[in-house]
């Protein structure tokens, strides 16, 4: 564990140095192909840095923050677009916005305030979910449900802590990262407005909009938007395959890509039906909500979890939780002993 933390610090130092280079190079190189060529080596190195980490949580988190989101933000930055393109950004804000899954809240957007007890409740729920792993008699299907809760709560806790740190350091209001995805009433609602919103916001300008721009000249705006949505899910699926490779270092089986292709196809079907009906018929939320969440969970059981379980992601994650708990206990005892 100690060597892994050492490697984690090293890759973050390298990431900060390379992001600082990207910030400074923009002062001398204009937007477009010249800046892209100057930044591409950084993008390539960022894709290799997660290979220096072995633990599920550290390698997964770093890959998500740097190999995916930071790379996409840098590609936008090369062409003078995206959250990093504001010329008034200081180096500190540039580093925070590029390395963390955060976005500064726009003045015109409505502030998102959650009750103060929400995150403590979710933290307690997360602790309860981890406690469930101690029971050997949980049915395998029930265990898959526990995995779903584990992944969602872990992601929300990590991203909430990162956002809190960024707010403290920068003194800025940030866009929300999750919006209670279990309340989704449709796939469009789930993927577009509730689940991991930082990914949605970065995929739109990097994948959806360029695809629509090119395709609209060939097949018209109407069908180009459908192609843009599907291309977004394709890229998301491929990037999840890369992250799963970082986690397990095993040859991809493409189940993750199939998961996102299936959701992309079903989302397009949902949009098509809504347009055909013209808003004349909508399922009651009491029906559409459970159907949506049920579909997400069943397809997750079917296509998302198998590659994660084959690389022992669940067992390794539990070992890491135990290692962290032991580390905290040892530090606490040493502090108490000194007092």
MARDRENRO-84847 format. One record per residue (C-alpha): x, y, z. Coordinates in steps of 0.05 Angstrom, whole numbers, plus 32768, in hexadecimal, padded with zeros to 4 digits. Example, Ala and Ser with C-alpha at 12.3 -4.5 7.8 and 13.67 -1.06 7.14 Angstrom:
MARDRENRO-84847
+------+-------+------+
! east ! north !   up !
+------+-------+------+
! 80F6 !  7FA6 ! 809C !
! 8111 !  7FEB ! 808F !
+------+-------+------+
//
This chain:
MARDRENRO-84847
+------+-------+------+
! east ! north !   up !
+------+-------+------+
! 8000 !  8000 ! 8000 !
! 8039 !  802F ! 8011 !
! 805A !  8025 ! 7FCD !
! 8017 !  8031 ! 7FAB !
! 800E !  8073 ! 7FCF !
! 8055 !  8086 ! 7FBB !
! 8044 !  8076 ! 7F72 !
! 8002 !  809D ! 7F79 !
! 8028 !  80DB ! 7F90 !
! 805B !  80D3 ! 7F57 !
! 8026 !  80CF ! 7F20 !
! 8001 !  810B ! 7F3C !
! 8042 !  8133 ! 7F3D !
! 804E !  8120 ! 7EF4 !
! 8006 !  8133 ! 7EE2 !
! 800D !  8177 ! 7F03 !
! 804F !  8185 ! 7EDF !
! 8031 !  8172 ! 7E9C !
! 7FF2 !  819B ! 7EA8 !
! 801D !  81D6 ! 7EBC !
! 8043 !  81CD ! 7E7A !
! 8000 !  81CD ! 7E55 !
! 7FEB !  820E ! 7E78 !
! 802D !  8231 ! 7E68 !
! 8033 !  8218 ! 7E20 !
! 7FF0 !  8239 ! 7E10 !
! 8011 !  827C ! 7E1E !
! 803F !  8271 ! 7DE3 !
! 8018 !  8243 ! 7DB3 !
! 7FD7 !  8257 ! 7D94 !
! 7F98 !  822C ! 7D92 !
! 7F8F !  81F7 ! 7D5C !
! 7FBF !  81C4 ! 7D40 !
! 7FFF !  81E4 ! 7D5C !
! 7FE5 !  81E1 ! 7DA4 !
! 7FC8 !  819C ! 7D98 !
! 800C !  8182 ! 7D82 !
! 802B !  81A2 ! 7DC0 !
! 7FF8 !  8181 ! 7DEE !
! 7FF3 !  813C ! 7DCE !
! 8032 !  8121 ! 7DF3 !
! 800F !  8134 ! 7E34 !
! 7FD1 !  810E ! 7E1F !
! 7FFB !  80D1 ! 7E0D !
! 8020 !  80D2 ! 7E50 !
! 7FDF !  80DA ! 7E76 !
! 7FC6 !  8099 ! 7E56 !
! 8003 !  8074 ! 7E72 !
! 8006 !  8091 ! 7EB9 !
! 7FCE !  8065 ! 7ED6 !
! 7FF7 !  8028 ! 7EC4 !
! 8026 !  803A ! 7EFE !
! 7FED !  802C ! 7F2F !
! 7FD0 !  7FE9 ! 7F44 !
! 7F99 !  7FF5 ! 7F77 !
! 7F51 !  7FF9 ! 7F5E !
! 7F40 !  803B ! 7F7F !
! 7F80 !  8062 ! 7F71 !
! 7F8A !  804A ! 7F2A !
! 7F40 !  8051 ! 7F19 !
! 7F3B !  8097 ! 7F37 !
! 7F7B !  80B0 ! 7F17 !
! 7F68 !  8091 ! 7ED3 !
! 7F23 !  80B3 ! 7ED6 !
! 7F3F !  80F7 ! 7EEB !
! 7F7D !  80FA ! 7EBF !
! 7F7C !  80C6 ! 7E86 !
! 7F34 !  80D6 ! 7E75 !
! 7F1A !  811A ! 7E8C !
! 7F5B !  8141 ! 7E8D !
! 7F6D !  8126 ! 7E48 !
! 7F2A !  813A ! 7E2B !
! 7F2F !  817F ! 7E4B !
! 7F75 !  8188 ! 7E2E !
! 7F5D !  8175 ! 7DE8 !
! 7F27 !  81AA ! 7DED !
! 7F5A !  81DB ! 7E08 !
! 7F86 !  81CF ! 7DCB !
! 7F4F !  81EE ! 7DA1 !
! 7F3D !  8226 ! 7DD2 !
! 7EFF !  8204 ! 7DEC !
! 7EE7 !  81E4 ! 7E2D !
! 7EF0 !  81F8 ! 7E76 !
! 7F3B !  8204 ! 7E70 !
! 7F37 !  8236 ! 7E38 !
! 7F26 !  8272 ! 7E64 !
! 7F63 !  82A0 ! 7E5D !
! 7F58 !  82BD ! 7EA2 !
! 7F64 !  827A ! 7EC4 !
! 7F9E !  8279 ! 7EF5 !
! 7FCD !  823E ! 7EF7 !
! 7FAC !  8226 ! 7F37 !
! 7F67 !  8226 ! 7F19 !
! 7F80 !  8207 ! 7ED8 !
! 7FA0 !  81CE ! 7EFF !
! 7F61 !  81C3 ! 7F29 !
! 7F31 !  81C5 ! 7EED !
! 7F5D !  8198 ! 7EC2 !
! 7F6E !  8163 ! 7EF6 !
! 7F2C !  815D ! 7F1C !
! 7EE6 !  814C ! 7F03 !
! 7ECB !  8191 ! 7F14 !
! 7EAD !  81CB ! 7EEE !
! 7EA3 !  8212 ! 7F05 !
! 7E59 !  8224 ! 7F0B !
! 7E44 !  8257 ! 7ED7 !
! 7E25 !  8298 ! 7EF2 !
! 7DE4 !  828D ! 7ECC !
! 7DDA !  8245 ! 7EE4 !
! 7DAE !  8235 ! 7F1F !
! 7DD6 !  8223 ! 7F5E !
! 7DCD !  81DB ! 7F74 !
! 7DC4 !  81D5 ! 7FBF !
! 7DBC !  8192 ! 7FE0 !
! 7DA5 !  8189 ! 8028 !
! 7DE3 !  8188 ! 8055 !
! 7DD1 !  8143 ! 8071 !
! 7DD3 !  8121 ! 802C !
! 7E1D !  8110 ! 802A !
! 7E23 !  80F9 ! 8072 !
! 7DE7 !  80CB ! 8065 !
! 7E08 !  80B0 ! 8026 !
! 7E4A !  80A7 ! 804B !
! 7E26 !  807D ! 8080 !
! 7E02 !  8056 ! 804A !
! 7E45 !  8049 ! 8028 !
! 7E61 !  802F ! 806A !
! 7E24 !  8003 ! 8070 !
! 7E2E !  7FE8 ! 802A !
! 7E76 !  7FD6 ! 803A !
! 7E5E !  7FB2 ! 8079 !
! 7E31 !  7F86 ! 804E !
! 7E6E !  7F65 ! 802E !
! 7E7C !  7F43 ! 8071 !
! 7E3D !  7F18 ! 8069 !
! 7E4A !  7ED8 ! 8043 !
! 7E02 !  7EC5 ! 8039 !
! 7DEF !  7EFE ! 800A !
! 7DD1 !  7EE2 ! 7FC9 !
! 7DFE !  7EEE ! 7F8C !
! 7DC8 !  7F1B ! 7F6C !
! 7DC3 !  7F42 ! 7FAD !
! 7E0E !  7F4A ! 7FAC !
! 7E0A !  7F6A ! 7F67 !
! 7DDA !  7F9D ! 7F84 !
! 7E0C !  7FAB ! 7FBB !
! 7E41 !  7FB6 ! 7F85 !
! 7E13 !  7FE9 ! 7F63 !
! 7E0A !  8010 ! 7FA4 !
! 7E54 !  800B ! 7FB2 !
! 7E6A !  8028 ! 7F6F !
! 7E37 !  8060 ! 7F70 !
! 7E44 !  8075 ! 7FB9 !
! 7E8F !  806F ! 7FB2 !
! 7E8F !  809A ! 7F73 !
! 7E62 !  80CF ! 7F93 !
! 7E8B !  80D1 ! 7FD3 !
! 7ECE !  80D8 ! 7FAD !
! 7EB3 !  810E ! 7F7E !
! 7E92 !  8133 ! 7FB7 !
! 7ED3 !  8135 ! 7FDF !
! 7EF9 !  814E ! 7FA1 !
! 7EC4 !  8184 ! 7F96 !
! 7EC8 !  8199 ! 7FDF !
! 7F14 !  819E ! 7FDB !
! 7F0F !  81C7 ! 7F9B !
! 7EDC !  81F6 ! 7FB9 !
! 7F08 !  8200 ! 7FF7 !
! 7F47 !  820D ! 7FCE !
! 7F29 !  8237 ! 7F97 !
! 7EED !  8257 ! 7FB9 !
! 7EBE !  8249 ! 7F7F !
! 7E7A !  822B ! 7F74 !
! 7E7B !  81EA ! 7F4D !
! 7E4A !  81C5 ! 7F21 !
! 7E2D !  8186 ! 7F40 !
! 7E4C !  8143 ! 7F2D !
! 7E11 !  8116 ! 7F3D !
! 7DC7 !  8127 ! 7F40 !
! 7DA7 !  80EC ! 7F65 !
! 7DA9 !  80BA ! 7F2A !
! 7D7A !  808A ! 7F4F !
! 7D42 !  80BD ! 7F41 !
! 7D4B !  80B8 ! 7EF5 !
! 7D0A !  80B3 ! 7ECE !
! 7D2A !  80A0 ! 7E8B !
! 7D6D !  808D ! 7E6C !
! 7D72 !  80D3 ! 7E51 !
! 7D68 !  80EE ! 7E97 !
! 7D9A !  80BC ! 7EB5 !
! 7DD4 !  80C7 ! 7E84 !
! 7DC7 !  8110 ! 7E73 !
! 7DB3 !  8130 ! 7EB4 !
! 7DC3 !  8104 ! 7EEF !
! 7DFE !  80D3 ! 7EE8 !
! 7E46 !  80EB ! 7EEC !
! 7E37 !  812F ! 7ECD !
! 7E80 !  8142 ! 7EC4 !
! 7E88 !  810B ! 7E91 !
! 7E49 !  8122 ! 7E6D !
! 7E62 !  8169 ! 7E6B !
! 7EA6 !  8155 ! 7E4E !
! 7E8C !  8123 ! 7E1B !
! 7E5B !  8155 ! 7DFD !
! 7E8F !  8185 ! 7DE1 !
! 7EC4 !  8150 ! 7DD2 !
! 7E99 !  811A ! 7DB1 !
! 7E50 !  812D ! 7DA8 !
! 7E57 !  8173 ! 7D8A !
! 7E90 !  8163 ! 7D59 !
! 7E6A !  8125 ! 7D41 !
! 7E2A !  814C ! 7D37 !
! 7E50 !  8183 ! 7D12 !
! 7E70 !  8153 ! 7CE1 !
! 7E34 !  8125 ! 7CD9 !
! 7E01 !  815C ! 7CCF !
! 7E23 !  816E ! 7C8D !
! 7E19 !  8127 ! 7C75 !
! 7DD7 !  810E ! 7C92 !
! 7DB5 !  814C ! 7CAE !
! 7DAF !  8168 ! 7CF4 !
! 7D77 !  813A ! 7D0A !
! 7D9D !  80F8 ! 7D00 !
! 7DE0 !  8118 ! 7D10 !
! 7DC9 !  8123 ! 7D58 !
! 7DB8 !  80D9 ! 7D5D !
! 7DFD !  80C7 ! 7D43 !
! 7E1C !  80F8 ! 7D74 !
! 7DF9 !  80D7 ! 7DAF !
! 7E0F !  8091 ! 7D98 !
! 7E56 !  80A8 ! 7D8C !
! 7E58 !  80C3 ! 7DD3 !
! 7E45 !  807F ! 7DF0 !
! 7E78 !  805D ! 7DC3 !
! 7EB0 !  8089 ! 7DDD !
! 7E98 !  8081 ! 7E25 !
! 7E98 !  8035 ! 7E1D !
! 7EDE !  8034 ! 7E00 !
! 7EF9 !  8061 ! 7E37 !
! 7ED9 !  8034 ! 7E6C !
! 7EFD !  7FFA ! 7E4B !
! 7F3F !  801F ! 7E54 !
! 7F30 !  802E ! 7E9D !
! 7F1E !  7FE5 ! 7EA9 !
! 7F60 !  7FD1 ! 7E89 !
! 7F84 !  7FFE ! 7EBB !
! 7F5E !  7FDC ! 7EF3 !
! 7F6A !  7F93 ! 7EDF !
! 7FA1 !  7F93 ! 7EA9 !
! 7F7A !  7F5E ! 7E83 !
! 7F66 !  7F5A ! 7E3A !
! 7F23 !  7F7E ! 7E2F !
! 7EE6 !  7F53 ! 7E21 !
! 7EBF !  7F8F ! 7E06 !
! 7E84 !  7F83 ! 7E35 !
! 7E8B !  7FCA ! 7E4F !
! 7E88 !  7FE6 ! 7E09 !
! 7E4A !  7FBB ! 7DFB !
! 7E2B !  7FD8 ! 7E3B !
! 7E32 !  801F ! 7E22 !
! 7E1D !  800D ! 7DDA !
! 7DDE !  7FED ! 7DF6 !
! 7DCE !  802A ! 7E20 !
! 7DDD !  8058 ! 7DE6 !
! 7DAE !  8031 ! 7DB9 !
! 7D77 !  802F ! 7DED !
! 7D7F !  807A ! 7DFC !
! 7D78 !  808A ! 7DB1 !
! 7D3A !  805D ! 7DAE !
! 7D1D !  8083 ! 7DE9 !
! 7D2B !  80C7 ! 7DC8 !
! 7D0D !  80AF ! 7D86 !
! 7CCD !  8096 ! 7DA7 !
! 7CC6 !  80D7 ! 7DCF !
! 7CCD !  8100 ! 7D8F !
! 7C9A !  80D5 ! 7D6B !
! 7C68 !  80DB ! 7DA3 !
! 7C75 !  8126 ! 7DA8 !
! 7C6D !  8126 ! 7DF3 !
! 7C25 !  810C ! 7DEE !
! 7C32 !  80CF ! 7E19 !
! 7C61 !  80C7 ! 7E54 !
! 7C66 !  808F ! 7E86 !
! 7C58 !  80A3 ! 7ECE !
! 7C98 !  80AF ! 7EF5 !
! 7C85 !  8077 ! 7F25 !
! 7C8C !  8047 ! 7EE9 !
! 7CC3 !  8068 ! 7EC0 !
! 7CF1 !  8071 ! 7EFC !
! 7CF5 !  8028 ! 7F12 !
! 7CF9 !  8012 ! 7EC9 !
! 7D34 !  8040 ! 7EBC !
! 7D5A !  802E ! 7EFB !
! 7D49 !  7FE4 ! 7EF1 !
! 7D64 !  7FE5 ! 7EAA !
! 7DA4 !  8007 ! 7EBF !
! 7DAF !  7FD5 ! 7EF7 !
! 7D9E !  7F96 ! 7ECF !
! 7DCC !  7FA9 ! 7E96 !
! 7E02 !  7FBC ! 7EC8 !
! 7DFC !  7F76 ! 7EE7 !
! 7DFF !  7F57 ! 7EA1 !
! 7E36 !  7F7E ! 7E7E !
! 7E5A !  7FAD ! 7EAE !
! 7E6A !  7F83 ! 7EEA !
! 7E86 !  7F42 ! 7ECA !
! 7EC8 !  7F61 ! 7EB1 !
! 7ECF !  7F85 ! 7EF4 !
! 7EC6 !  7F44 ! 7F1A !
! 7EF4 !  7F1C ! 7EEC !
! 7F2E !  7F49 ! 7F01 !
! 7F1A !  7F40 ! 7F4A !
! 7F08 !  7F8A ! 7F4E !
! 7ED7 !  7F7D ! 7F87 !
! 7F08 !  7F56 ! 7FB2 !
! 7F41 !  7F86 ! 7FA5 !
! 7F14 !  7FC1 ! 7FB7 !
! 7F01 !  7FA1 ! 7FFA !
! 7F4A !  7F93 ! 8009 !
! 7F59 !  7FDD ! 7FFC !
! 7F20 !  7FF3 ! 802A !
! 7F3D !  7FC5 ! 8060 !
! 7F83 !  7FE1 ! 8054 !
! 7F6B !  8028 ! 805B !
! 7F44 !  8017 ! 809B !
! 7F83 !  7FF7 ! 80B8 !
! 7FAD !  8033 ! 80A5 !
! 7F7B !  8063 ! 80C6 !
! 7F79 !  8039 ! 8105 !
! 7FC6 !  8036 ! 8109 !
! 7FCB !  8082 ! 8100 !
! 7F95 !  808E ! 8135 !
! 7FB8 !  8060 ! 8167 !
! 7FFB !  8082 ! 815B !
! 7FDC !  80C7 ! 8165 !
! 7FB8 !  80B1 ! 81A5 !
! 7FF9 !  8091 ! 81BD !
! 801F !  80D2 ! 81B4 !
! 7FEB !  80F8 ! 81DB !
+------+-------+------+
//
